Amino acid sequence: MPPSKSERIRSWKGKPVVVGADPRKHPRGVVLTASYEARRYGVRSAMSCVQALRQCPQAVFVPPT
């Protein structure tokens, strides 16, 4: 059984999370928002997702719902 949404969110605690298209699949996406952990790496809203991945390679990209 796949993990529930609340379990996934708990697993992201303390990790840099970016809401936007995963640049490995959709290279033209933009960052809608980013967690405080991702912002420490310079990731900001309206930034290209490709640039966000360059600045924070360990970021977890979450598609908008």
All heavy atoms as a GROMACS GRO file, in nm:
protein
  503
    1MET      N    1   0.085  -0.118   0.000
    1MET     CA    2   0.000   0.000   0.000
    1MET      C    3   0.090   0.124   0.000
    1MET      O    4   0.184   0.132   0.079
    1MET     CB    5  -0.089  -0.003   0.124
    1MET     CG    6  -0.175   0.120   0.136
    1MET     SD    7  -0.269   0.142   0.288
    1MET     CE    8  -0.354  -0.009   0.308
    2PRO      N    9   0.063   0.222  -0.086
    2PRO     CA   10   0.146   0.343  -0.088
    2PRO      C   11   0.126   0.426   0.040
    2PRO      O   12   0.021   0.417   0.104
    2PRO     CB   13   0.096   0.418  -0.211
    2PRO     CG   14  -0.038   0.362  -0.240
    2PRO     CD   15  -0.040   0.223  -0.185
    3PRO      N   16   0.225   0.505   0.076
    3PRO     CA   17   0.212   0.585   0.198
    3PRO      C   18   0.102   0.691   0.182
    3PRO      O   19   0.079   0.743   0.072
    3PRO     CB   20   0.348   0.650   0.214
    3PRO     CG   21   0.412   0.642   0.081
    3PRO     CD   22   0.351   0.525   0.011
    4SER      N   23   0.037   0.722   0.292
    4SER     CA   24  -0.068   0.823   0.287
    4SER      C   25  -0.004   0.961   0.277
    4SER      O   26   0.116   0.979   0.297
    4SER     CB   27  -0.154   0.816   0.414
    4SER     OG   28  -0.080   0.860   0.525
    5LYS      N   29  -0.086   1.059   0.246
    5LYS     CA   30  -0.036   1.196   0.230
    5LYS      C   31   0.029   1.246   0.358
    5LYS      O   32   0.137   1.305   0.354
    5LYS     CB   33  -0.150   1.288   0.189
    5LYS     CG   34  -0.107   1.428   0.157
    5LYS     CD   35  -0.223   1.509   0.106
    5LYS     CE   36  -0.181   1.649   0.072
    5LYS     NZ   37  -0.290   1.727   0.018
    6SER      N   38  -0.032   1.220   0.473
    6SER     CA   39   0.025   1.268   0.599
    6SER      C   40   0.158   1.199   0.630
    6SER      O   41   0.250   1.262   0.684
    6SER     CB   42  -0.073   1.247   0.714
    6SER     OG   43  -0.102   1.111   0.732
    7GLU      N   44   0.175   1.073   0.590
    7GLU     CA   45   0.303   1.004   0.611
    7GLU      C   46   0.411   1.064   0.523
    7GLU      O   47   0.525   1.079   0.565
    7GLU     CB   48   0.289   0.855   0.582
    7GLU     CG   49   0.208   0.780   0.686
    7GLU     CD   50   0.176   0.638   0.644
    7GLU    OE1   51   0.188   0.605   0.524
    7GLU    OE2   52   0.138   0.560   0.731
    8ARG      N   53   0.376   1.097   0.398
    8ARG     CA   54   0.473   1.161   0.308
    8ARG      C   55   0.516   1.296   0.363
    8ARG      O   56   0.634   1.330   0.361
    8ARG     CB   57   0.414   1.179   0.169
    8ARG     CG   58   0.423   1.055   0.084
    8ARG     CD   59   0.370   1.086  -0.051
    8ARG     NE   60   0.229   1.124  -0.032
    8ARG     CZ   61   0.147   1.163  -0.126
    8ARG    NH1   62   0.187   1.170  -0.248
    8ARG    NH2   63   0.022   1.193  -0.101
    9ILE      N   64   0.420   1.374   0.409
    9ILE     CA   65   0.451   1.507   0.462
    9ILE      C   66   0.542   1.496   0.583
    9ILE      O   67   0.637   1.572   0.596
    9ILE     CB   68   0.321   1.584   0.493
    9ILE    CG1   69   0.250   1.618   0.362
    9ILE    CG2   70   0.351   1.711   0.571
    9ILE    CD1   71   0.113   1.676   0.378
   10ARG      N   72   0.517   1.399   0.670
   10ARG     CA   73   0.605   1.379   0.786
   10ARG      C   74   0.746   1.342   0.744
   10ARG      O   75   0.843   1.383   0.806
   10ARG     CB   76   0.549   1.273   0.880
   10ARG     CG   77   0.452   1.331   0.981
   10ARG     CD   78   0.412   1.226   1.083
   10ARG     NE   79   0.271   1.203   1.059
   10ARG     CZ   80   0.214   1.086   1.046
   10ARG    NH1   81   0.283   0.976   1.058
   10ARG    NH2   82   0.086   1.074   1.022
   11SER      N   83   0.759   1.266   0.637
   11SER     CA   84   0.892   1.225   0.591
   11SER      C   85   0.969   1.343   0.531
   11SER      O   86   1.090   1.335   0.517
   11SER     CB   87   0.881   1.111   0.489
   11SER     OG   88   0.831   1.158   0.367
   12TRP      N   89   0.902   1.452   0.496
   12TRP     CA   90   0.968   1.569   0.440
   12TRP      C   91   1.017   1.665   0.547
   12TRP      O   92   1.085   1.762   0.517
   12TRP     CB   93   0.873   1.646   0.348
   12TRP     CG   94   0.826   1.570   0.229
   12TRP    CD1   95   0.890   1.467   0.166
   12TRP    CD2   96   0.706   1.591   0.157
   12TRP    NE1   97   0.817   1.423   0.061
   12TRP    CE2   98   0.703   1.497   0.052
   12TRP    CE3   99   0.601   1.680   0.171
   12TRP    CZ2  100   0.598   1.492  -0.039
   12TRP    CZ3  101   0.496   1.674   0.081
   12TRP    CH2  102   0.495   1.580  -0.023
   13LYS      N  103   0.984   1.639   0.673
   13LYS     CA  104   1.020   1.730   0.781
   13LYS      C  105   1.171   1.752   0.784
   13LYS      O  106   1.249   1.657   0.784
   13LYS     CB  107   0.973   1.675   0.915
   13LYS     CG  108   0.992   1.773   1.027
   13LYS     CD  109   0.928   1.725   1.154
   13LYS     CE  110   0.954   1.826   1.261
   13LYS     NZ  111   0.840   1.850   1.343
   14GLY      N  112   1.211   1.878   0.783
   14GLY     CA  113   1.352   1.913   0.786
   14GLY      C  114   1.423   1.909   0.652
   14GLY      O  115   1.540   1.943   0.643
   15LYS      N  116   1.352   1.868   0.546
   15LYS     CA  117   1.412   1.859   0.413
   15LYS      C  118   1.370   1.981   0.331
   15LYS      O  119   1.262   2.037   0.353
   15LYS     CB  120   1.366   1.732   0.341
   15LYS     CG  121   1.415   1.606   0.405
   15LYS     CD  122   1.370   1.486   0.328
   15LYS     CE  123   1.416   1.359   0.399
   15LYS     NZ  124   1.364   1.240   0.333
   16PRO      N  125   1.451   2.021   0.235
   16PRO     CA  126   1.411   2.132   0.148
   16PRO      C  127   1.302   2.086   0.051
   16PRO      O  128   1.324   1.997  -0.030
   16PRO     CB  129   1.539   2.170   0.075
   16PRO     CG  130   1.628   2.052   0.087
   16PRO     CD  131   1.586   1.977   0.209
   17VAL      N  132   1.184   2.144   0.063
   17VAL     CA  133   1.069   2.106  -0.020
   17VAL      C  134   1.034   2.223  -0.112
   17VAL      O  135   1.026   2.337  -0.068
   17VAL     CB  136   0.948   2.068   0.068
   17VAL    CG1  137   0.827   2.034  -0.018
   17VAL    CG2  138   0.984   1.951   0.159
   18VAL      N  139   1.014   2.192  -0.239
   18VAL     CA  140   0.979   2.292  -0.339
   18VAL      C  141   0.848   2.249  -0.405
   18VAL      O  142   0.836   2.135  -0.451
   18VAL     CB  143   1.090   2.303  -0.446
   18VAL    CG1  144   1.049   2.400  -0.555
   18VAL    CG2  145   1.222   2.343  -0.383
   19VAL      N  146   0.751   2.340  -0.408
   19VAL     CA  147   0.625   2.312  -0.478
   19VAL      C  148   0.640   2.365  -0.620
   19VAL      O  149   0.659   2.485  -0.640
   19VAL     CB  150   0.504   2.376  -0.408
   19VAL    CG1  151   0.377   2.351  -0.489
   19VAL    CG2  152   0.490   2.322  -0.267
   20GLY      N  153   0.636   2.273  -0.714
   20GLY     CA  154   0.653   2.307  -0.856
   20GLY      C  155   0.685   2.180  -0.933
   20GLY      O  156   0.705   2.074  -0.874
   21ALA      N  157   0.692   2.193  -1.063
   21ALA     CA  158   0.719   2.077  -1.149
   21ALA      C  159   0.861   2.026  -1.126
   21ALA      O  160   0.954   2.104  -1.105
   21ALA     CB  161   0.702   2.117  -1.294
   22ASP      N  162   0.878   1.895  -1.128
   22ASP     CA  163   1.011   1.836  -1.114
   22ASP      C  164   1.089   1.866  -1.242
   22ASP      O  165   1.050   1.825  -1.351
   22ASP     CB  166   1.000   1.685  -1.095
   22ASP     CG  167   1.131   1.618  -1.063
   22ASP    OD1  168   1.237   1.673  -1.100
   22ASP    OD2  169   1.129   1.510  -1.002
   23PRO      N  170   1.201   1.939  -1.230
   23PRO     CA  171   1.274   1.979  -1.351
   23PRO      C  172   1.336   1.864  -1.428
   23PRO      O  173   1.372   1.880  -1.544
   23PRO     CB  174   1.383   2.073  -1.296
   23PRO     CG  175   1.396   2.036  -1.154
   23PRO     CD  176   1.261   1.988  -1.109
   24ARG      N  177   1.348   1.747  -1.367
   24ARG     CA  178   1.401   1.632  -1.440
   24ARG      C  179   1.298   1.579  -1.539
   24ARG      O  180   1.331   1.509  -1.634
   24ARG     CB  181   1.443   1.524  -1.341
   24ARG     CG  182   1.564   1.567  -1.257
   24ARG     CD  183   1.582   1.479  -1.138
   24ARG     NE  184   1.486   1.515  -1.035
   24ARG     CZ  185   1.519   1.551  -0.912
   24ARG    NH1  186   1.644   1.552  -0.874
   24ARG    NH2  187   1.427   1.583  -0.825
   25LYS      N  188   1.170   1.612  -1.518
   25LYS     CA  189   1.063   1.567  -1.606
   25LYS      C  190   1.004   1.683  -1.688
   25LYS      O  191   0.963   1.664  -1.802
   25LYS     CB  192   0.951   1.503  -1.524
   25LYS     CG  193   0.995   1.379  -1.450
   25LYS     CD  194   0.884   1.326  -1.363
   25LYS     CE  195   0.932   1.211  -1.278
   25LYS     NZ  196   0.839   1.177  -1.173
   26HIS      N  197   0.995   1.800  -1.626
   26HIS     CA  198   0.934   1.918  -1.689
   26HIS      C  199   1.028   2.037  -1.671
   26HIS      O  200   1.012   2.114  -1.576
   26HIS     CB  201   0.798   1.948  -1.626
   26HIS     CG  202   0.704   1.832  -1.627
   26HIS    ND1  203   0.639   1.791  -1.741
   26HIS    CD2  204   0.666   1.746  -1.530
   26HIS    CE1  205   0.564   1.686  -1.712
   26HIS    NE2  206   0.580   1.656  -1.586
   27PRO      N  207   1.123   2.056  -1.760
   27PRO     CA  208   1.226   2.159  -1.740
   27PRO      C  209   1.179   2.304  -1.749
   27PRO      O  210   1.257   2.394  -1.720
   27PRO     CB  211   1.328   2.128  -1.850
   27PRO     CG  212   1.253   2.054  -1.953
   27PRO     CD  213   1.146   1.978  -1.881
   28ARG      N  214   1.055   2.326  -1.784
   28ARG     CA  215   1.009   2.465  -1.800
   28ARG      C  216   0.923   2.514  -1.683
   28ARG      O  217   0.864   2.621  -1.690
   28ARG     CB  218   0.933   2.480  -1.930
   28ARG     CG  219   1.024   2.457  -2.051
   28ARG     CD  220   0.950   2.473  -2.178
   28ARG     NE  221   0.891   2.606  -2.185
   28ARG     CZ  222   0.901   2.685  -2.288
   28ARG    NH1  223   0.967   2.646  -2.394
   28ARG    NH2  224   0.845   2.803  -2.288
   29GLY      N  225   0.917   2.438  -1.576
   29GLY     CA  226   0.834   2.475  -1.462
   29GLY      C  227   0.895   2.586  -1.376
   29GLY      O  228   1.013   2.617  -1.387
   30VAL      N  229   0.811   2.645  -1.293
   30VAL     CA  230   0.856   2.748  -1.199
   30VAL      C  231   0.820   2.708  -1.057
   30VAL      O  232   0.726   2.633  -1.034
   30VAL     CB  233   0.797   2.888  -1.231
   30VAL    CG1  234   0.845   2.940  -1.364
   30VAL    CG2  235   0.647   2.885  -1.225
   31VAL      N  236   0.895   2.762  -0.963
   31VAL     CA  237   0.872   2.736  -0.821
   31VAL      C  238   0.751   2.817  -0.777
   31VAL      O  239   0.746   2.939  -0.797
   31VAL     CB  240   0.996   2.774  -0.737
   31VAL    CG1  241   0.967   2.761  -0.589
   31VAL    CG2  242   1.115   2.689  -0.777
   32LEU      N  243   0.652   2.751  -0.718
   32LEU     CA  244   0.536   2.822  -0.664
   32LEU      C  245   0.562   2.868  -0.522
   32LEU      O  246   0.526   2.980  -0.484
   32LEU     CB  247   0.412   2.732  -0.669
   32LEU     CG  248   0.372   2.687  -0.809
   32LEU    CD1  249   0.256   2.590  -0.803
   32LEU    CD2  250   0.338   2.806  -0.895
   33THR      N  251   0.625   2.783  -0.444
   33THR     CA  252   0.667   2.818  -0.308
   33THR      C  253   0.773   2.719  -0.264
   33THR      O  254   0.791   2.615  -0.326
   33THR     CB  255   0.546   2.820  -0.210
   33THR    OG1  256   0.586   2.880  -0.087
   33THR    CG2  257   0.494   2.681  -0.185
   34ALA      N  258   0.844   2.754  -0.157
   34ALA     CA  259   0.951   2.669  -0.107
   34ALA      C  260   0.953   2.673   0.045
   34ALA      O  261   0.916   2.774   0.106
   34ALA     CB  262   1.085   2.717  -0.162
   35SER      N  263   0.997   2.564   0.105
   35SER     CA  264   1.007   2.558   0.251
   35SER      C  265   1.123   2.646   0.299
   35SER      O  266   1.210   2.686   0.221
   35SER     CB  267   1.030   2.414   0.296
   35SER     OG  268   1.158   2.370   0.254
   36TYR      N  269   1.126   2.673   0.428
   36TYR     CA  270   1.235   2.753   0.485
   36TYR      C  271   1.369   2.686   0.460
   36TYR      O  272   1.469   2.753   0.436
   36TYR     CB  273   1.214   2.774   0.634
   36TYR     CG  274   1.099   2.868   0.665
   36TYR    CD1  275   0.988   2.823   0.735
   36TYR    CD2  276   1.102   3.001   0.625
   36TYR    CE1  277   0.883   2.908   0.763
   36TYR    CE2  278   0.997   3.088   0.652
   36TYR     CZ  279   0.888   3.040   0.722
   36TYR     OH  280   0.784   3.125   0.749
   37GLU      N  281   1.371   2.552   0.464
   37GLU     CA  282   1.496   2.479   0.440
   37GLU      C  283   1.547   2.503   0.298
   37GLU      O  284   1.667   2.520   0.277
   37GLU     CB  285   1.476   2.330   0.465
   37GLU     CG  286   1.451   2.292   0.609
   37GLU     CD  287   1.307   2.309   0.655
   37GLU    OE1  288   1.221   2.341   0.571
   37GLU    OE2  289   1.280   2.291   0.774
   38ALA      N  290   1.456   2.507   0.201
   38ALA     CA  291   1.496   2.532   0.062
   38ALA      C  292   1.537   2.678   0.044
   38ALA      O  293   1.628   2.708  -0.034
   38ALA     CB  294   1.382   2.496  -0.033
   39ARG      N  295   1.472   2.767   0.114
   39ARG     CA  296   1.504   2.910   0.103
   39ARG      C  297   1.645   2.939   0.152
   39ARG      O  298   1.710   3.033   0.106
   39ARG     CB  299   1.402   2.994   0.178
   39ARG     CG  300   1.268   2.994   0.108
   39ARG     CD  301   1.163   3.071   0.187
   39ARG     NE  302   1.035   3.061   0.122
   39ARG     CZ  303   0.993   3.146   0.028
   39ARG    NH1  304   1.069   3.245  -0.011
   39ARG    NH2  305   0.875   3.130  -0.027
   40ARG      N  306   1.695   2.859   0.245
   40ARG     CA  307   1.834   2.877   0.291
   40ARG      C  308   1.934   2.860   0.177
   40ARG      O  309   2.044   2.912   0.183
   40ARG     CB  310   1.866   2.779   0.403
   40ARG     CG  311   1.803   2.815   0.532
   40ARG     CD  312   1.855   2.727   0.645
   40ARG     NE  313   1.752   2.722   0.747
   40ARG     CZ  314   1.701   2.614   0.800
   40ARG    NH1  315   1.746   2.496   0.765
   40ARG    NH2  316   1.606   2.620   0.891
   41TYR      N  317   1.896   2.783   0.075
   41TYR     CA  318   1.981   2.761  -0.042
   41TYR      C  319   1.957   2.865  -0.152
   41TYR      O  320   2.014   2.856  -0.258
   41TYR     CB  321   1.958   2.620  -0.099
   41TYR     CG  322   2.006   2.512  -0.008
   41TYR    CD1  323   1.922   2.454   0.085
   41TYR    CD2  324   2.138   2.467  -0.016
   41TYR    CE1  325   1.967   2.353   0.169
   41TYR    CE2  326   2.185   2.367   0.066
   41TYR     CZ  327   2.099   2.311   0.160
   41TYR     OH  328   2.144   2.212   0.244
   42GLY      N  329   1.868   2.959  -0.126
   42GLY     CA  330   1.841   3.064  -0.223
   42GLY      C  331   1.724   3.036  -0.316
   42GLY      O  332   1.702   3.109  -0.411
   43VAL      N  333   1.647   2.932  -0.288
   43VAL     CA  334   1.530   2.898  -0.371
   43VAL      C  335   1.417   2.995  -0.335
   43VAL      O  336   1.386   3.014  -0.218
   43VAL     CB  337   1.486   2.752  -0.349
   43VAL    CG1  338   1.362   2.721  -0.430
   43VAL    CG2  339   1.600   2.657  -0.384
   44ARG      N  340   1.358   3.056  -0.437
   44ARG     CA  341   1.252   3.155  -0.417
   44ARG      C  342   1.135   3.127  -0.511
   44ARG      O  343   1.150   3.063  -0.614
   44ARG     CB  344   1.304   3.296  -0.446
   44ARG     CG  345   1.418   3.340  -0.358
   44ARG     CD  346   1.367   3.375  -0.218
   44ARG     NE  347   1.473   3.425  -0.134
   44ARG     CZ  348   1.530   3.356  -0.037
   44ARG    NH1  349   1.494   3.232  -0.014
   44ARG    NH2  350   1.623   3.408   0.039
   45SER      N  351   1.020   3.183  -0.478
   45SER     CA  352   0.902   3.174  -0.564
   45SER      C  353   0.931   3.240  -0.698
   45SER      O  354   1.007   3.337  -0.704
   45SER     CB  355   0.783   3.242  -0.498
   45SER     OG  356   0.747   3.176  -0.380
   46ALA      N  357   0.870   3.187  -0.803
   46ALA     CA  358   0.881   3.237  -0.941
   46ALA      C  359   1.016   3.207  -1.004
   46ALA      O  360   1.041   3.245  -1.117
   46ALA     CB  361   0.850   3.386  -0.950
   47MET      N  362   1.104   3.136  -0.936
   47MET     CA  363   1.233   3.096  -0.990
   47MET      C  364   1.212   2.974  -1.080
   47MET      O  365   1.122   2.894  -1.056
   47MET     CB  366   1.325   3.059  -0.872
   47MET     CG  367   1.455   2.994  -0.908
   47MET     SD  368   1.545   2.944  -0.760
   47MET     CE  369   1.617   3.098  -0.714
   48SER      N  370   1.294   2.959  -1.179
   48SER     CA  371   1.290   2.839  -1.263
   48SER      C  372   1.320   2.716  -1.177
   48SER      O  373   1.408   2.719  -1.090
   48SER     CB  374   1.395   2.852  -1.373
   48SER     OG  375   1.430   2.729  -1.425
   49CYS      N  376   1.246   2.609  -1.199
   49CYS     CA  377   1.271   2.485  -1.123
   49CYS      C  378   1.409   2.428  -1.153
   49CYS      O  379   1.472   2.368  -1.066
   49CYS     CB  380   1.162   2.382  -1.152
   49CYS     SG  381   1.005   2.420  -1.075
   50VAL      N  382   1.458   2.448  -1.275
   50VAL     CA  383   1.591   2.401  -1.310
   50VAL      C  384   1.696   2.475  -1.226
   50VAL      O  385   1.788   2.415  -1.171
   50VAL     CB  386   1.618   2.420  -1.462
   50VAL    CG1  387   1.763   2.392  -1.496
   50VAL    CG2  388   1.526   2.330  -1.541
   51GLN      N  389   1.680   2.605  -1.212
   51GLN     CA  390   1.773   2.684  -1.130
   51GLN      C  391   1.762   2.642  -0.983
   51GLN      O  392   1.864   2.632  -0.914
   51GLN     CB  393   1.744   2.832  -1.146
   51GLN     CG  394   1.841   2.920  -1.071
   51GLN     CD  395   1.811   3.068  -1.086
   51GLN    OE1  396   1.719   3.107  -1.158
   51GLN    NE2  397   1.888   3.151  -1.020
   52ALA      N  398   1.641   2.617  -0.936
   52ALA     CA  399   1.622   2.573  -0.798
   52ALA      C  400   1.693   2.440  -0.773
   52ALA      O  401   1.757   2.422  -0.668
   52ALA     CB  402   1.473   2.560  -0.766
   53LEU      N  403   1.686   2.349  -0.868
   53LEU     CA  404   1.754   2.220  -0.855
   53LEU      C  405   1.906   2.239  -0.854
   53LEU      O  406   1.976   2.171  -0.780
   53LEU     CB  407   1.714   2.126  -0.969
   53LEU     CG  408   1.773   1.986  -0.965
   53LEU    CD1  409   1.729   1.911  -0.839
   53LEU    CD2  410   1.734   1.908  -1.089
   54ARG      N  411   1.957   2.332  -0.934
   54ARG     CA  412   2.102   2.360  -0.934
   54ARG      C  413   2.146   2.413  -0.798
   54ARG      O  414   2.253   2.379  -0.749
   54ARG     CB  415   2.137   2.462  -1.041
   54ARG     CG  416   2.144   2.405  -1.178
   54ARG     CD  417   2.201   2.507  -1.276
   54ARG     NE  418   2.153   2.477  -1.408
   54ARG     CZ  419   2.087   2.562  -1.486
   54ARG    NH1  420   2.064   2.686  -1.446
   54ARG    NH2  421   2.047   2.526  -1.605
   55GLN      N  422   2.067   2.501  -0.740
   55GLN     CA  423   2.103   2.562  -0.612
   55GLN      C  424   2.083   2.468  -0.495
   55GLN      O  425   2.151   2.481  -0.394
   55GLN     CB  426   2.022   2.690  -0.590
   55GLN     CG  427   2.065   2.800  -0.683
   55GLN     CD  428   1.995   2.930  -0.655
   55GLN    OE1  429   1.959   3.000  -0.747
   55GLN    NE2  430   1.975   2.964  -0.530
   56CYS      N  431   1.989   2.375  -0.509
   56CYS     CA  432   1.956   2.284  -0.399
   56CYS      C  433   1.928   2.145  -0.457
   56CYS      O  434   1.813   2.105  -0.472
   56CYS     CB  435   1.835   2.338  -0.324
   56CYS     SG  436   1.792   2.245  -0.177
   57PRO      N  437   2.035   2.069  -0.490
   57PRO     CA  438   2.016   1.940  -0.557
   57PRO      C  439   1.942   1.836  -0.474
   57PRO      O  440   1.886   1.742  -0.528
   57PRO     CB  441   2.158   1.893  -0.588
   57PRO     CG  442   2.251   1.993  -0.533
   57PRO     CD  443   2.174   2.105  -0.476
   58GLN      N  444   1.938   1.851  -0.343
   58GLN     CA  445   1.870   1.754  -0.258
   58GLN      C  446   1.723   1.791  -0.234
   58GLN      O  447   1.654   1.725  -0.157
   58GLN     CB  448   1.943   1.738  -0.124
   58GLN     CG  449   1.938   1.859  -0.033
   58GLN     CD  450   2.045   1.961  -0.064
   58GLN    OE1  451   2.096   1.971  -0.174
   58GLN    NE2  452   2.081   2.040   0.035
   59ALA      N  453   1.672   1.893  -0.304
   59ALA     CA  454   1.533   1.937  -0.286
   59ALA      C  455   1.434   1.827  -0.326
   59ALA      O  456   1.457   1.753  -0.420
   59ALA     CB  457   1.506   2.062  -0.367
   60VAL      N  458   1.323   1.825  -0.254
   60VAL     CA  459   1.211   1.735  -0.285
   60VAL      C  460   1.110   1.820  -0.362
   60VAL      O  461   1.058   1.920  -0.308
   60VAL     CB  462   1.147   1.681  -0.155
   60VAL    CG1  463   1.026   1.595  -0.189
   60VAL    CG2  464   1.248   1.603  -0.074
   61PHE      N  465   1.083   1.786  -0.486
   61PHE     CA  466   0.986   1.860  -0.567
   61PHE      C  467   0.849   1.796  -0.555
   61PHE      O  468   0.834   1.676  -0.577
   61PHE     CB  469   1.031   1.865  -0.714
   61PHE     CG  470   1.142   1.963  -0.738
   61PHE    CD1  471   1.273   1.927  -0.716
   61PHE    CD2  472   1.112   2.092  -0.777
   61PHE    CE1  473   1.376   2.017  -0.735
   61PHE    CE2  474   1.214   2.184  -0.796
   61PHE     CZ  475   1.346   2.147  -0.776
   62VAL      N  476   0.750   1.878  -0.521
   62VAL     CA  477   0.613   1.832  -0.501
   62VAL      C  478   0.526   1.902  -0.604
   62VAL      O  479   0.528   2.026  -0.612
   62VAL     CB  480   0.565   1.867  -0.359
   62VAL    CG1  481   0.422   1.821  -0.337
   62VAL    CG2  482   0.657   1.808  -0.254
   63PRO      N  483   0.450   1.828  -0.684
   63PRO     CA  484   0.363   1.893  -0.782
   63PRO      C  485   0.247   1.965  -0.712
   63PRO      O  486   0.199   1.920  -0.607
   63PRO     CB  487   0.312   1.778  -0.868
   63PRO     CG  488   0.324   1.657  -0.782
   63PRO     CD  489   0.440   1.683  -0.689
   64PRO      N  490   0.203   2.077  -0.766
   64PRO     CA  491   0.090   2.146  -0.706
   64PRO      C  492  -0.038   2.063  -0.723
   64PRO      O  493  -0.052   1.989  -0.820
   64PRO     CB  494   0.081   2.276  -0.784
   64PRO     CG  495   0.151   2.249  -0.912
   64PRO     CD  496   0.254   2.143  -0.884
   65THR      N  497  -0.128   2.076  -0.628
   65THR     CA  498  -0.255   2.001  -0.637
   65THR      C  499  -0.370   2.097  -0.650
   65THR      O  500  -0.364   2.211  -0.618
   65THR     CB  501  -0.278   1.914  -0.514
   65THR    OG1  502  -0.272   1.994  -0.398
   65THR    CG2  503  -0.177   1.804  -0.507
   0.00000   0.00000   0.00000
